[in-house]
Amino acid sequence: MNTSNFLIAVDLQNDFIDGALGTKEAEAIVDAAAVRIRQAREAGWQVIATLDTHREDYLNTPEGRKLPVTHCVRGTEGWQLNPAIRDALGPDAQLVEKPTFGSVRLPELIRAAAGPDAKLNIELIGLCTDICVVSNALLLKAHFPEADIGVRAACCAGVTPQKHQAALDTMQSCQIDIL
């Protein structure tokens, strides 16, 4: 049985790094995340980057009413990938827009790329640990319970350091490896 390796780079967009919802912790992981993306690509891993994607009417959506900060509106500078991340991803990375925390398309994309009988190794990095990273990690674990799934903690940041750690603890409780 062959192993298919995937790196999922979650929402490494300007608005989450130094824009509308940016934090100093998010800024601090960019270089490490870019290095990890390059390492994965050099090792032949498939890299998929998610893009949190909203419309101009974001504040009128259920999510926008609970998080009333306009961010990642398609086509804006804040929606774009951080330049260092974009460079690390290179021209062949698959980009997946998602309108909310977890991408329901990720499992189908991974299965299509890996084939039905492949052993899966999936690693996640990105932002925010306690919202989109944990959502995607748990979604992937539910779809692929036999896969090796891990989150590289040094390449993730949460809304706060405490929420980052809480999300790591939650994922570890759900048998997701913290790398």
Secondary structure, DSSP 8 states (H G I E B T S, - for coil): --EEEEEEEE--BHHHHTSTT--HHHHHHHHHHHHHHHHHHHTT-EEEEEEE-B-TTGGGSHHHHHS-----BTTSTTTSB-HHHHHHH-TT-EEEEESSSS-TTHHHHHHHHH-TT-EEEEEEEEE-IIIIIHHHHHHHHHH-TTSEEEEEEEEEE-SSHHHHHHHHHHHHHTT-EE-
